Amino acid sequence: MENIFVFLFNSIIVSTIICAAARLSNSVSLKIQRSFCFYCDHNLAWFDIIPVISACVLRNKCRYCHAHFGHYYAILNCLIY
């Protein structure tokens, strides 16, 4: 049970860091806007941004425009553990 908690906590932290890095590299404010797709600018729902699980379910693609995000999100979340 403790391992699951550590994995989930690390996934949330890594996902937040990746989001901040992507926003900073694209000159997007960190506090103004909700999570969105960089390709179609559609706001993502809460279930679209669950670390690792949503990457597997959505196959690393945007639910709306089907743009490919890359595998590095899920890989980085798993490597930190």
C-alpha positions as protocol buffer text, in pm:
chain_id: "A"
residue {
  index: 1
  type: MET
  ca { x: 0 y: 0 z: 0 }
}
residue {
  index: 2
  type: GLU
  ca { x: 284 y: 236 z: 83 }
}
residue {
  index: 3
  type: ASN
  ca { x: 444 y: 172 z: -257 }
}
residue {
  index: 4
  type: ILE
  ca { x: 125 y: 273 z: -435 }
}
residue {
  index: 5
  type: PHE
  ca { x: 106 y: 598 z: -236 }
}
residue {
  index: 6
  type: VAL
  ca { x: 470 y: 680 z: -314 }
}
residue {
  index: 7
  type: PHE
  ca { x: 418 y: 606 z: -684 }
}
residue {
  index: 8
  type: LEU
  ca { x: 106 y: 827 z: -702 }
}
residue {
  index: 9
  type: PHE
  ca { x: 273 y: 1111 z: -511 }
}
residue {
  index: 10
  type: ASN
  ca { x: 582 y: 1099 z: -733 }
}
residue {
  index: 11
  type: SER
  ca { x: 365 y: 1088 z: -1046 }
}
residue {
  index: 12
  type: ILE
  ca { x: 179 y: 1401 z: -941 }
}
residue {
  index: 13
  type: ILE
  ca { x: 503 y: 1587 z: -865 }
}
residue {
  index: 14
  type: VAL
  ca { x: 672 y: 1484 z: -1191 }
}
residue {
  index: 15
  type: SER
  ca { x: 360 y: 1565 z: -1393 }
}
residue {
  index: 16
  type: THR
  ca { x: 347 y: 1913 z: -1239 }
}
residue {
  index: 17
  type: ILE
  ca { x: 714 y: 1974 z: -1317 }
}
residue {
  index: 18
  type: ILE
  ca { x: 669 y: 1859 z: -1679 }
}
residue {
  index: 19
  type: CYS
  ca { x: 366 y: 2087 z: -1716 }
}
residue {
  index: 20
  type: ALA
  ca { x: 557 y: 2385 z: -1576 }
}
residue {
  index: 21
  type: ALA
  ca { x: 854 y: 2317 z: -1805 }
}
residue {
  index: 22
  type: ALA
  ca { x: 631 y: 2292 z: -2112 }
}
residue {
  index: 23
  type: ARG
  ca { x: 453 y: 2615 z: -2023 }
}
residue {
  index: 24
  type: LEU
  ca { x: 778 y: 2803 z: -1957 }
}
residue {
  index: 25
  type: SER
  ca { x: 935 y: 2683 z: -2282 }
}
residue {
  index: 26
  type: ASN
  ca { x: 627 y: 2803 z: -2476 }
}
residue {
  index: 27
  type: SER
  ca { x: 600 y: 3137 z: -2288 }
}
residue {
  index: 28
  type: VAL
  ca { x: 265 y: 3052 z: -2127 }
}
residue {
  index: 29
  type: SER
  ca { x: 177 y: 3184 z: -1782 }
}
residue {
  index: 30
  type: LEU
  ca { x: 187 y: 2930 z: -1500 }
}
residue {
  index: 31
  type: LYS
  ca { x: -114 y: 3063 z: -1313 }
}
residue {
  index: 32
  type: ILE
  ca { x: -361 y: 3206 z: -1563 }
}
residue {
  index: 33
  type: GLN
  ca { x: -496 y: 2913 z: -1763 }
}
residue {
  index: 34
  type: ARG
  ca { x: -607 y: 2557 z: -1694 }
}
residue {
  index: 35
  type: SER
  ca { x: -428 y: 2264 z: -1855 }
}
residue {
  index: 36
  type: PHE
  ca { x: -478 y: 2269 z: -2230 }
}
residue {
  index: 37
  type: CYS
  ca { x: -360 y: 2104 z: -2550 }
}
residue {
  index: 38
  type: PHE
  ca { x: -76 y: 2300 z: -2710 }
}
residue {
  index: 39
  type: TYR
  ca { x: -198 y: 2195 z: -3056 }
}
residue {
  index: 40
  type: CYS
  ca { x: -572 y: 2276 z: -3050 }
}
residue {
  index: 41
  type: ASP
  ca { x: -586 y: 2502 z: -2737 }
}
residue {
  index: 42
  type: HIS
  ca { x: -876 y: 2298 z: -2596 }
}
residue {
  index: 43
  type: ASN
  ca { x: -902 y: 2294 z: -2215 }
}
residue {
  index: 44
  type: LEU
  ca { x: -840 y: 1946 z: -2081 }
}
residue {
  index: 45
  type: ALA
  ca { x: -1086 y: 1782 z: -1843 }
}
residue {
  index: 46
  type: TRP
  ca { x: -974 y: 1658 z: -1502 }
}
residue {
  index: 47
  type: PHE
  ca { x: -969 y: 1297 z: -1622 }
}
residue {
  index: 48
  type: ASP
  ca { x: -742 y: 1390 z: -1914 }
}
residue {
  index: 49
  type: ILE
  ca { x: -456 y: 1490 z: -1683 }
}
residue {
  index: 50
  type: ILE
  ca { x: -434 y: 1196 z: -1442 }
}
residue {
  index: 51
  type: PRO
  ca { x: -66 y: 1093 z: -1449 }
}
residue {
  index: 52
  type: VAL
  ca { x: 20 y: 762 z: -1620 }
}
residue {
  index: 53
  type: ILE
  ca { x: -343 y: 638 z: -1635 }
}
residue {
  index: 54
  type: SER
  ca { x: -465 y: 899 z: -1882 }
}
residue {
  index: 55
  type: ALA
  ca { x: -148 y: 854 z: -2090 }
}
residue {
  index: 56
  type: CYS
  ca { x: -226 y: 483 z: -2125 }
}
residue {
  index: 57
  type: VAL
  ca { x: -599 y: 528 z: -2188 }
}
residue {
  index: 58
  type: LEU
  ca { x: -557 y: 808 z: -2441 }
}
residue {
  index: 59
  type: ARG
  ca { x: -246 y: 648 z: -2597 }
}
residue {
  index: 60
  type: ASN
  ca { x: -46 y: 972 z: -2546 }
}
residue {
  index: 61
  type: LYS
  ca { x: -282 y: 1170 z: -2768 }
}
residue {
  index: 62
  type: CYS
  ca { x: -516 y: 1462 z: -2717 }
}
residue {
  index: 63
  type: ARG
  ca { x: -875 y: 1346 z: -2672 }
}
residue {
  index: 64
  type: TYR
  ca { x: -1001 y: 1629 z: -2895 }
}
residue {
  index: 65
  type: CYS
  ca { x: -757 y: 1678 z: -3185 }
}
residue {
  index: 66
  type: HIS
  ca { x: -567 y: 1345 z: -3153 }
}
residue {
  index: 67
  type: ALA
  ca { x: -229 y: 1521 z: -3163 }
}
residue {
  index: 68
  type: HIS
  ca { x: 51 y: 1299 z: -3032 }
}
residue {
  index: 69
  type: PHE
  ca { x: 212 y: 1418 z: -2705 }
}
residue {
  index: 70
  type: GLY
  ca { x: 502 y: 1175 z: -2699 }
}
residue {
  index: 71
  type: HIS
  ca { x: 587 y: 894 z: -2462 }
}
residue {
  index: 72
  type: TYR
  ca { x: 819 y: 1095 z: -2240 }
}
residue {
  index: 73
  type: TYR
  ca { x: 538 y: 1200 z: -2003 }
}
residue {
  index: 74
  type: ALA
  ca { x: 457 y: 842 z: -1902 }
}
residue {
  index: 75
  type: ILE
  ca { x: 822 y: 731 z: -1913 }
}
residue {
  index: 76
  type: LEU
  ca { x: 937 y: 1011 z: -1682 }
}
residue {
  index: 77
  type: ASN
  ca { x: 657 y: 937 z: -1437 }
}
residue {
  index: 78
  type: CYS
  ca { x: 757 y: 570 z: -1422 }
}
residue {
  index: 79
  type: LEU
  ca { x: 1133 y: 633 z: -1403 }
}
residue {
  index: 80
  type: ILE
  ca { x: 1110 y: 855 z: -1095 }
}
residue {
  index: 81
  type: TYR
  ca { x: 959 y: 575 z: -892 }
}
